[in-house]
Amino acid sequence: MLKKRFYLIPLYVFFLLGCSMHQITGEGINISGTITYDRVPSKLSYGGIAKLDYGNIKKAPAKYVLVKALSRDGKVVAQTQTDKNGKYSLSVPAEQEVKIRVYARMYKKDFWDVSVVDNTNMKALYVMEGDFHSSGTDPNIRSLHASSGWVGTDYQGSRVAAPFAILSSINQAMDKVRKADPTAVFPQLTVNWSVNNIASAGDVDSGQIITSHYDGEQGLWILGDANSDTDEYDDHIIIHEWGHYFEDQFSRADSIGGPHSPGEALDIRLAFGEGWGNALSGIATDDPVYFDTSGVGQSYGWYMNLESGSQKNPGWYSEGSVQRILYDLYDSSNESHDHTSLGFKPIYDVLTGSQKNTPAFTSIFSFIHGLKTDNRSKARNIDNTVAYERISSIEDSYGSNRTNTANSSYSTPVYRDLYVGNTIDICNRNNYGVYNKLGNRSYVRVSVPSAGNYQFNAQPNGSSYSVNQDPDILIYSTKYPHDNIGISSNEGSPRDELLIFLEKGEYLLDVYDASFDNSCYALSLSKSSMSYSKPDKNATVSMKMINERQGTANSRELPKRHYY
């Protein structure tokens, strides 16, 4: 076994070294070997405790990672990728001193490119390498192994295996997609992992990343804080976050982000996005036990069963219900309420088809409606699986005719309709929490008969007036990618107004109280004689309105979507 070294190489140096993406080969001498890493498994204990089991570390192959042979002067003599067994082979000139360097990067031209970098060190790319040796005149075998760094009761060495473990988890998810669609092309993805990444808000360049998450810009951010919360071996966590990348790049995600748990009554967009991420982790690993290790020695985490876990507040607003439905529809283990074993491809087809293009917000309604449409012969069994979660038969993407109201008189109908010239009453409630919980927001369908300037008004309902009321109106296109195209003008005012130019067609509103008080509004839509210029997709929306409390004009930025 060759002596190995673990380095961080800044990406700008990486590219200056001339990493062309075609295979580079020398002449004459074959060098081959196997690249492996330490895989630390989990151990589940009675009482719901999950920990990393350092006593049973396994040697696992580093699949599809980039391997280079480098000369003394730093030139790339040859390069290749490992195969599914971690094996590689390349050819170099005879009797030349070369070393083997392995990059924490899975790469296949025109198919995928996934790198693990240190966000606290200028996005340096993790690599592992051996020493220089002469290629000689006969074939060489040079294998490298990345160790976990765990010694006794703590991490005492470099955690070389961590980036390769992360790549392995992502490869599991990618492999599930490739089996459903062999032509799938994965847009470039950068994984930001560091031993300095902690569960705190602040400067991400210092490691304050809040939690493991997808940033909506082709980047994962993964915790690495030992003895607190580090996720490199928590494959369900990694795949959950990769699931948000999949939604963003292959499908569509309308989630508004924020804190959540499987037992909460959530905004329907958030419930689906988080339930999907949880379910995918079980689908990709074919293991329904979702775990997150943490604490001293990574020994005080938790776990849940995606399939047989107890129901808590089930319904169309629950990420727990979404994850159980999706996993039950996928797997071959059927229960009394579940007689459907679709596998992953029908789920993939809906996510990349009707779910991606639904005019409604993405939710369990849009997904199940698309799944039943694509699989009409299995519609009754799909309904039975869904009904187990107290969700009556879904017949459209808008969740019409709901019977489970989650004990809230304002939660249904899920969508309300607003036409030019009329007014509707809407109410927001905070009995389940604030920002992203069921009742915080009202979804409104809008039909515009002709192109022109339009005015939306939200006025307090006299029976539910509060000095803290602060309505906001967000308007969305109903065509992919479902962009947020406008936001109302006032901040800190009990009434609000949105002036906007609209083409003929259908739109969606997200109306909420920014103070998250219990409040009701009269929402109206009318033609406007005021001139308004349609903004660019990423522009600031400037409204010529006055803040009633501050007496100032407002310019408000369109909010960004979040993926957690």
C-alpha positions as CSV (number, residue, x, y, z in Angstrom):
1,M,0.0,0.0,0.0
2,L,1.4,3.4,-1.0
3,K,1.7,6.1,1.5
4,K,-1.0,8.6,0.9
5,R,-1.4,12.3,1.5
6,F,-4.6,14.4,1.8
7,Y,-4.6,17.8,0.2
8,L,-6.9,20.7,-0.5
9,I,-6.3,22.3,-3.9
10,P,-8.0,25.6,-4.8
11,L,-10.2,25.2,-7.8
12,Y,-8.5,27.9,-9.7
13,V,-5.2,26.0,-9.4
14,F,-7.1,22.8,-10.4
15,F,-8.1,24.4,-13.7
16,L,-4.8,26.0,-14.4
17,L,-3.3,22.5,-14.2
18,G,-5.1,21.8,-17.4
19,C,-7.8,19.4,-16.4
20,S,-9.2,18.8,-19.8
21,M,-12.2,16.5,-19.6
22,H,-11.1,14.0,-22.2
23,Q,-9.0,11.0,-21.2
24,I,-5.3,11.7,-21.2
25,T,-3.0,8.6,-21.7
26,G,0.7,8.2,-21.8
27,E,2.5,5.4,-23.6
28,G,3.9,2.2,-22.4
29,I,3.4,1.3,-18.8
30,N,0.0,0.5,-17.2
31,I,-0.7,1.7,-13.7
32,S,-3.8,0.3,-12.1
33,G,-5.3,0.0,-8.6
34,T,-8.4,0.3,-6.4
35,I,-9.5,3.5,-4.6
36,T,-11.4,2.9,-1.4
37,Y,-12.5,4.8,1.6
38,D,-13.8,4.1,5.2
39,R,-17.5,3.8,5.4
40,V,-18.8,4.3,8.9
41,P,-22.2,2.6,9.3
42,S,-25.0,3.7,11.6
43,K,-26.3,1.7,14.6
44,L,-29.9,2.1,15.8
45,S,-30.8,1.7,19.5
46,Y,-34.0,1.2,21.4
47,G,-35.7,4.5,22.1
48,G,-35.0,6.1,18.7
49,I,-31.3,6.7,19.2
50,A,-29.0,6.6,16.1
51,K,-25.2,6.7,16.3
52,L,-22.2,6.1,14.0
53,D,-20.7,2.6,14.7
54,Y,-17.0,3.2,14.5
55,G,-16.4,-0.4,15.6
56,N,-17.7,-1.7,12.3
57,I,-16.1,0.5,9.7
58,K,-16.2,-1.0,6.2
59,K,-13.8,-0.5,3.3
60,A,-16.0,0.8,0.3
61,P,-15.1,1.6,-3.3
62,A,-14.8,5.2,-4.4
63,K,-17.0,5.0,-7.5
64,Y,-16.5,7.1,-10.7
65,V,-14.0,9.5,-9.1
66,L,-11.3,11.3,-11.1
67,V,-7.8,9.9,-11.0
68,K,-4.6,11.5,-12.4
69,A,-1.0,10.6,-12.8
70,L,1.2,13.6,-12.3
71,S,4.9,14.1,-13.1
72,R,7.5,15.9,-10.9
73,D,6.9,19.2,-12.6
74,G,3.1,19.0,-11.9
75,K,2.0,18.1,-15.4
76,V,-0.9,15.7,-15.9
77,V,0.6,12.6,-17.6
78,A,-2.6,10.6,-17.7
79,Q,-6.1,10.7,-16.2
80,T,-9.1,8.5,-16.0
81,Q,-12.1,7.7,-13.6
82,T,-12.6,4.7,-11.3
83,D,-15.4,2.3,-12.2
84,K,-18.3,1.1,-10.0
85,N,-15.8,-1.1,-8.0
86,G,-13.4,1.7,-7.4
87,K,-10.9,0.3,-9.9
88,Y,-8.8,2.4,-12.3
89,S,-6.3,1.9,-15.0
90,L,-4.1,4.3,-17.0
91,S,-1.0,4.3,-19.1
92,V,2.2,6.4,-18.5
93,P,5.6,6.7,-20.1
94,A,8.2,4.1,-19.0
95,E,10.8,5.0,-16.3
96,Q,9.2,8.3,-15.3
97,E,8.5,9.3,-11.7
98,V,4.8,9.9,-11.2
99,K,2.3,10.0,-8.4
100,I,-1.4,9.1,-8.3
101,R,-3.8,11.8,-7.2
102,V,-7.5,11.0,-6.5
103,Y,-10.0,13.9,-6.6
104,A,-13.2,14.1,-4.6
105,R,-15.0,14.6,-7.9
106,M,-17.3,12.3,-9.8
107,Y,-17.0,13.1,-13.5
108,K,-18.4,11.7,-16.7
109,K,-18.4,14.0,-19.8
110,D,-21.9,15.2,-20.8
111,F,-23.5,13.2,-17.9
112,W,-22.4,14.4,-14.5
113,D,-19.9,16.5,-12.6
114,V,-20.0,16.5,-8.8
115,S,-17.2,18.0,-6.6
116,V,-16.7,18.2,-2.9
117,V,-14.9,21.4,-1.8
118,D,-14.0,23.1,1.4
119,N,-16.1,26.3,1.6
120,T,-14.0,27.5,4.5
121,N,-10.8,27.4,2.3
122,M,-11.6,29.2,-0.9
123,K,-13.6,26.4,-2.3
124,A,-10.6,24.1,-2.3
125,L,-11.2,20.7,-3.9
126,Y,-10.4,17.7,-1.7
127,V,-7.8,15.3,-3.1
128,M,-5.8,12.2,-1.9
129,E,-2.5,11.2,-3.3
130,G,0.4,8.8,-3.0
131,D,4.2,9.4,-3.2
132,F,6.3,9.7,-6.4
133,H,7.6,6.4,-7.7
134,S,9.2,5.4,-11.0
135,S,6.8,3.8,-13.5
136,G,9.6,1.4,-14.3
137,T,9.2,-1.0,-17.2
138,D,6.6,-3.3,-15.8
139,P,2.9,-2.7,-14.9
140,N,2.4,-1.0,-11.5
141,I,-0.4,-1.5,-9.0
142,R,-1.0,1.6,-6.9
143,S,-4.1,1.5,-4.6
144,L,-5.1,4.3,-2.2
145,H,-7.4,4.2,0.8
146,A,-9.0,7.2,2.5
147,S,-9.3,6.7,6.3
148,S,-12.0,8.1,8.5
149,G,-9.5,9.7,10.9
150,W,-11.2,8.0,13.9
151,V,-8.8,6.7,16.5
152,G,-10.2,5.2,19.7
153,T,-12.9,7.6,20.9
154,D,-12.4,10.7,18.7
155,Y,-11.2,12.0,15.4
156,Q,-7.5,12.3,15.7
157,G,-6.4,12.1,12.1
158,S,-7.5,13.9,8.9
159,R,-11.0,12.9,7.9
160,V,-9.9,11.9,4.4
161,A,-12.9,9.5,3.8
162,A,-15.6,12.2,4.4
163,P,-15.7,13.7,0.9
164,F,-15.7,10.3,-0.8
165,A,-18.5,9.1,1.5
166,I,-20.6,12.1,0.5
167,L,-20.0,11.3,-3.2
168,S,-21.0,7.7,-2.6
169,S,-24.3,8.7,-1.1
170,I,-25.0,11.1,-4.0
171,N,-24.1,8.3,-6.5
172,Q,-26.8,6.1,-5.0
173,A,-29.4,8.7,-5.8
174,M,-28.0,9.3,-9.2
175,D,-27.9,5.6,-9.9
176,K,-31.6,5.4,-9.1
177,V,-32.3,8.1,-11.6
178,R,-30.1,6.6,-14.3
179,K,-32.0,3.3,-14.0
180,A,-35.3,5.1,-14.6
181,D,-33.8,7.2,-17.3
182,P,-30.5,6.1,-18.8
183,T,-30.2,9.4,-20.8
184,A,-30.5,11.6,-17.7
185,V,-27.9,14.4,-17.7
186,F,-27.0,15.8,-14.3
187,P,-26.1,19.6,-14.2
188,Q,-22.9,20.4,-12.3
189,L,-23.2,20.2,-8.5
190,T,-20.8,21.5,-5.9
191,V,-20.9,20.0,-2.4
192,N,-19.6,22.4,0.3
193,W,-18.3,20.3,3.3
194,S,-15.8,21.3,6.0
195,V,-15.0,20.2,9.5
196,N,-15.7,23.8,10.3
197,N,-19.3,23.7,9.0
198,I,-21.6,24.2,12.1
199,A,-25.3,24.6,12.8
200,S,-25.2,28.4,13.2
201,A,-26.3,31.3,11.0
202,G,-23.7,33.7,9.8
203,D,-20.7,33.7,7.4
204,V,-20.8,30.5,5.2
205,D,-17.2,31.1,4.3
206,S,-16.4,30.5,7.9
207,G,-18.7,27.4,8.1
208,Q,-21.8,29.0,9.6
209,I,-24.3,27.2,7.3
210,I,-27.3,26.8,9.6
211,T,-27.9,23.2,8.6
212,S,-27.2,20.8,5.7
213,H,-29.2,22.2,2.8
214,Y,-29.4,22.9,-1.0
215,D,-29.0,26.5,-1.9
216,G,-31.0,26.6,-5.1
217,E,-27.8,27.5,-7.1
218,Q,-26.4,24.0,-7.7
219,G,-24.7,23.8,-4.3
220,L,-25.1,21.5,-1.4
221,W,-23.9,22.6,2.1
222,I,-23.2,19.8,4.5
223,L,-22.4,19.9,8.2
224,G,-19.1,18.7,9.4
225,D,-18.9,19.7,13.1
226,A,-17.7,16.6,15.0
227,N,-19.2,16.0,18.5
228,S,-22.1,18.2,17.6
229,D,-23.6,17.5,14.1
230,T,-21.7,16.1,11.2
231,D,-23.5,14.5,8.2
232,E,-20.9,13.0,5.9
233,Y,-21.9,9.4,6.8
234,D,-25.7,10.2,7.2
235,D,-26.6,9.0,3.7
236,H,-30.3,9.8,4.2
237,I,-29.5,13.4,5.0
238,I,-27.2,13.7,2.0
239,I,-29.7,12.2,-0.3
240,H,-32.6,14.3,1.1
241,E,-30.6,17.5,0.3
242,W,-29.7,16.1,-3.2
243,G,-33.5,15.5,-3.6
244,H,-33.9,19.3,-3.5
245,Y,-31.3,19.6,-6.2
246,F,-33.2,17.0,-8.3
247,E,-36.4,19.0,-7.9
248,D,-34.7,22.2,-8.9
249,Q,-32.8,20.8,-11.9
250,F,-35.2,18.0,-13.1
251,S,-38.6,18.9,-11.8
252,R,-39.9,22.0,-9.9
253,A,-40.0,23.0,-6.3
254,D,-42.2,25.8,-5.0
255,S,-41.2,25.3,-1.3
256,I,-40.9,28.5,0.8
257,G,-38.4,26.8,3.2
258,G,-38.2,27.3,6.9
259,P,-38.3,25.0,10.0
260,H,-40.5,21.9,9.7
261,S,-41.0,18.4,11.1
262,P,-43.0,15.4,9.9
263,G,-45.8,15.9,12.5
264,E,-46.6,19.6,11.7
265,A,-49.4,21.0,9.6
266,L,-47.4,22.8,6.9
267,D,-47.7,25.0,3.8
268,I,-48.5,22.5,1.0
269,R,-45.5,23.4,-1.0
270,L,-43.1,22.8,1.9
271,A,-44.9,19.6,2.9
272,F,-44.3,18.1,-0.5
273,G,-40.7,19.2,-0.9
274,E,-39.6,17.9,2.5
275,G,-41.7,14.7,2.2
276,W,-40.1,14.1,-1.2
277,G,-36.6,14.5,0.1
278,N,-37.2,12.1,3.0
279,A,-38.9,9.5,0.7
280,L,-36.1,9.7,-1.9
281,S,-33.5,8.9,0.8
282,G,-35.3,5.6,1.4
283,I,-36.0,5.0,-2.3
284,A,-32.3,5.5,-3.3
285,T,-30.9,3.3,-0.5
286,D,-33.8,0.8,-0.5
287,D,-33.8,1.4,3.3
288,P,-36.8,3.1,4.9
289,V,-34.9,3.9,8.1
290,Y,-34.0,7.6,7.9
291,F,-31.4,8.7,10.5
292,D,-29.4,11.7,11.6
293,T,-26.5,11.1,13.9
294,S,-25.2,13.9,16.1
295,G,-23.9,14.7,19.6
296,V,-20.7,13.7,21.4
297,G,-19.0,10.9,19.4
298,Q,-21.8,11.1,16.9
299,S,-23.8,8.9,19.3
300,Y,-27.0,10.7,20.2
301,G,-28.9,11.2,16.9
302,W,-32.4,10.0,16.0
303,Y,-34.2,7.9,13.4
304,M,-37.6,7.3,11.9
305,N,-39.2,4.7,9.7
306,L,-40.4,6.2,6.4
307,E,-42.9,3.4,5.9
308,S,-44.1,2.1,9.2
309,G,-43.5,5.2,11.4
310,S,-46.5,6.3,13.5
311,Q,-48.8,8.8,12.0
312,K,-48.9,12.2,13.7
313,N,-51.4,14.7,12.4
314,P,-51.7,13.0,8.9
315,G,-53.1,14.9,6.0
316,W,-52.4,16.8,2.8
317,Y,-50.4,19.3,4.7
318,S,-48.0,16.8,6.4
319,E,-44.5,16.0,5.2
320,G,-44.8,12.8,7.2
321,S,-47.9,11.8,5.1
322,V,-46.1,12.7,1.9
323,Q,-43.0,10.7,2.7
324,R,-45.1,7.6,3.6
325,I,-47.2,7.9,0.5
326,L,-44.3,8.2,-1.9
327,Y,-42.3,5.4,-0.3
328,D,-45.4,3.1,-0.2
329,L,-46.1,3.8,-3.9
330,Y,-42.4,2.9,-4.7
331,D,-41.7,-0.2,-2.6
332,S,-42.7,-3.8,-3.0
333,S,-43.6,-4.4,0.7
334,N,-47.3,-3.9,0.8
335,E,-49.6,-3.4,3.8
336,S,-53.4,-3.6,4.1
337,H,-53.8,0.0,2.8
338,D,-51.0,-0.3,0.2
339,H,-51.3,-2.6,-2.8
340,T,-49.3,-0.5,-5.2
341,S,-45.6,-1.2,-6.1
342,L,-44.8,1.1,-8.9
343,G,-41.0,1.3,-8.5
344,F,-39.2,4.6,-9.2
345,K,-39.8,5.2,-12.9
346,P,-43.5,6.2,-12.7
347,I,-42.6,8.6,-9.8
348,Y,-39.7,10.0,-11.9
349,D,-41.9,10.4,-14.9
350,V,-44.4,12.5,-13.0
351,L,-41.8,14.7,-11.3
352,T,-40.1,15.5,-14.6
353,G,-43.5,15.8,-16.5
354,S,-46.8,16.9,-15.0
355,Q,-45.4,18.0,-11.7
356,K,-42.8,20.1,-13.4
357,N,-45.5,21.8,-15.5
358,T,-48.5,21.9,-13.2
359,P,-50.3,25.3,-13.2
360,A,-50.9,24.8,-9.5
361,F,-48.3,25.1,-6.7
362,T,-46.4,21.8,-6.3
363,S,-48.0,19.7,-3.7
364,I,-49.3,16.2,-3.0
365,F,-52.3,17.2,-5.0
366,S,-50.4,18.0,-8.2
367,F,-48.2,14.9,-7.8
368,I,-51.0,12.4,-7.2
369,H,-53.2,13.9,-9.9
370,G,-50.3,13.4,-12.4
371,L,-49.6,9.9,-11.1
372,K,-53.2,8.7,-11.5
373,T,-53.4,10.3,-14.9
374,D,-50.3,8.3,-16.0
375,N,-51.4,5.1,-14.3
376,R,-55.2,5.0,-14.7
377,S,-55.4,1.2,-14.2
378,K,-53.8,1.7,-10.7
379,A,-55.8,4.7,-9.7
380,R,-57.9,2.9,-7.1
381,N,-54.9,1.4,-5.4
382,I,-53.2,4.8,-5.4
383,D,-56.3,6.3,-3.8
384,N,-56.2,3.6,-1.1
385,T,-52.6,4.4,-0.2
386,V,-53.4,8.1,-0.1
387,A,-56.6,7.6,1.9
388,Y,-54.6,5.9,4.7
389,E,-53.2,9.4,5.4
390,R,-56.7,10.9,5.8
391,I,-56.5,12.4,2.3
392,S,-59.7,11.9,0.3
393,S,-59.5,11.0,-3.5
394,I,-57.5,13.6,-5.4
395,E,-59.1,14.5,-8.7
396,D,-57.2,17.6,-9.7
397,S,-53.9,19.6,-9.0
398,Y,-55.7,22.1,-6.7
399,G,-57.0,19.7,-4.0
400,S,-60.7,20.4,-4.6
401,N,-63.3,18.9,-2.2
402,R,-61.1,18.5,0.8
403,T,-62.7,16.8,3.8
404,N,-59.8,16.9,6.2
405,T,-59.5,20.6,7.3
406,A,-56.9,20.0,10.1
407,N,-59.4,21.5,12.5
408,S,-59.1,24.9,10.9
409,S,-62.1,26.5,9.2
410,Y,-59.9,28.6,7.0
411,S,-57.8,25.8,5.5
412,T,-60.3,25.0,2.9
413,P,-61.0,25.4,0.1
414,V,-57.2,25.0,-0.6
415,Y,-57.5,27.5,-3.5
416,R,-59.9,30.4,-3.9
417,D,-60.9,32.0,-7.2
418,L,-60.6,35.7,-7.9
419,Y,-61.9,37.4,-11.1
420,V,-61.6,40.9,-12.5
421,G,-64.2,43.1,-10.8
422,N,-64.9,41.0,-7.8
423,T,-63.8,40.8,-4.2
424,I,-63.2,37.8,-2.0
425,D,-62.6,37.4,1.8
426,I,-59.5,35.6,2.9
427,C,-58.2,34.9,6.4
428,N,-54.8,33.9,7.7
429,R,-54.2,32.0,11.0
430,N,-51.2,31.1,13.1
431,N,-52.6,28.3,15.2
432,Y,-50.0,25.9,13.8
433,G,-47.1,28.4,13.9
434,V,-45.8,31.1,11.7
435,Y,-44.3,31.7,8.2
436,N,-44.6,28.3,6.6
437,K,-47.4,26.5,8.5
438,L,-50.9,25.6,7.4
439,G,-53.1,28.7,7.5
440,N,-50.3,31.3,7.3
441,R,-51.0,31.8,3.5
442,S,-53.9,31.8,1.2
443,Y,-53.6,30.5,-2.4
444,V,-55.7,32.3,-4.9
445,R,-56.3,31.5,-8.6
446,V,-56.6,34.5,-10.9
447,S,-58.1,34.5,-14.4
448,V,-57.1,37.5,-16.6
449,P,-59.4,37.9,-19.7
450,S,-57.1,40.3,-21.7
451,A,-53.7,41.9,-21.5
452,G,-53.4,45.1,-19.6
453,N,-52.6,46.9,-16.3
454,Y,-54.3,45.4,-13.2
455,Q,-54.6,46.4,-9.6
456,F,-54.9,44.0,-6.6
457,N,-56.0,45.5,-3.3
458,A,-55.9,43.9,0.2
459,Q,-58.0,45.8,2.7
460,P,-58.5,44.8,6.4
461,N,-61.8,43.1,7.1
462,G,-63.4,45.2,9.8
463,S,-64.3,42.2,12.0
464,S,-60.7,41.2,12.3
465,Y,-58.6,44.4,12.3
466,S,-55.3,44.5,14.1
467,V,-52.8,47.4,14.2
468,N,-50.1,44.8,13.4
469,Q,-51.7,43.7,10.1
470,D,-49.3,43.8,7.2
471,P,-50.7,42.0,4.1
472,D,-48.4,40.9,1.3
473,I,-49.4,39.8,-2.2
474,L,-47.1,37.7,-4.3
475,I,-48.1,36.8,-7.9
476,Y,-46.8,33.8,-9.9
477,S,-46.9,32.7,-13.5
478,T,-48.6,29.3,-13.9
479,K,-46.2,28.3,-16.7
480,Y,-42.9,26.6,-16.1
481,P,-40.7,27.7,-14.3
482,H,-43.6,29.2,-12.3
483,D,-41.8,32.5,-11.7
484,N,-42.7,35.0,-9.0
485,I,-43.4,38.0,-11.2
486,G,-44.5,40.6,-8.7
487,I,-44.9,41.6,-5.1
488,S,-47.1,44.2,-3.5
489,S,-45.6,47.6,-2.6
490,N,-46.2,48.4,1.1
491,E,-44.3,47.2,4.1
492,G,-45.6,47.9,7.6
493,S,-49.1,48.9,6.4
494,P,-52.5,47.4,7.2
495,R,-53.4,47.5,3.5
496,D,-51.5,46.8,0.4
497,E,-51.7,47.2,-3.3
498,L,-50.1,45.5,-6.3
499,L,-50.0,47.2,-9.7
500,I,-48.8,45.0,-12.6
501,F,-49.1,44.4,-16.3
502,L,-50.5,41.0,-17.1
503,E,-50.9,39.1,-20.2
504,K,-54.2,37.2,-20.8
505,G,-54.1,33.9,-18.8
506,E,-54.0,32.2,-15.4
507,Y,-52.0,33.3,-12.4
508,L,-51.6,32.3,-8.8
509,L,-51.5,34.5,-5.7
510,D,-49.8,33.8,-2.4
511,V,-51.4,36.2,0.1
512,Y,-50.2,36.4,3.7
513,D,-49.9,38.6,6.7
514,A,-46.2,39.5,7.2
515,S,-46.8,40.0,10.9
516,F,-48.4,36.5,11.0
517,D,-51.2,37.8,13.2
518,N,-54.6,36.2,12.9
519,S,-56.2,38.5,10.3
520,C,-58.7,38.7,7.5
521,Y,-58.7,40.8,4.3
522,A,-61.0,41.8,1.5
523,L,-58.9,41.0,-1.7
524,S,-60.0,42.6,-4.9
525,L,-58.9,42.7,-8.6
526,S,-59.6,45.5,-11.0
527,K,-58.4,47.0,-14.3
528,S,-56.0,49.9,-13.7
529,S,-55.4,53.0,-15.7
530,M,-51.9,53.5,-14.1
531,S,-48.9,52.7,-16.2
532,Y,-46.7,49.8,-15.0
533,S,-43.7,48.2,-16.7
534,K,-43.3,44.5,-16.5
535,P,-39.9,43.8,-14.7
536,D,-37.2,41.4,-15.8
537,K,-37.1,38.0,-14.1
538,N,-34.5,39.0,-11.5
539,A,-35.2,42.7,-11.3
540,T,-36.3,44.8,-8.3
541,V,-40.0,45.6,-8.4
542,S,-40.4,49.3,-8.0
543,M,-43.9,50.3,-6.9
544,K,-45.0,54.0,-6.8
545,M,-46.8,53.6,-3.5
546,I,-46.3,55.2,-0.1
547,N,-45.7,53.4,3.2
548,E,-48.5,54.7,5.4
549,R,-46.4,54.5,8.6
550,Q,-43.1,55.9,7.2
551,G,-44.2,58.1,4.3
552,T,-41.6,56.7,1.9
553,A,-41.7,55.1,-1.5
554,N,-40.9,51.4,-1.7
555,S,-38.8,49.2,-3.9
556,R,-39.1,45.6,-3.0
557,E,-37.1,42.6,-4.3
558,L,-38.8,39.4,-5.4
559,P,-38.2,36.8,-2.7
560,K,-36.0,33.8,-3.5
561,R,-37.2,30.2,-3.1
562,H,-35.5,28.1,-0.5
563,Y,-34.5,24.4,-0.3
564,Y,-33.8,22.8,3.1
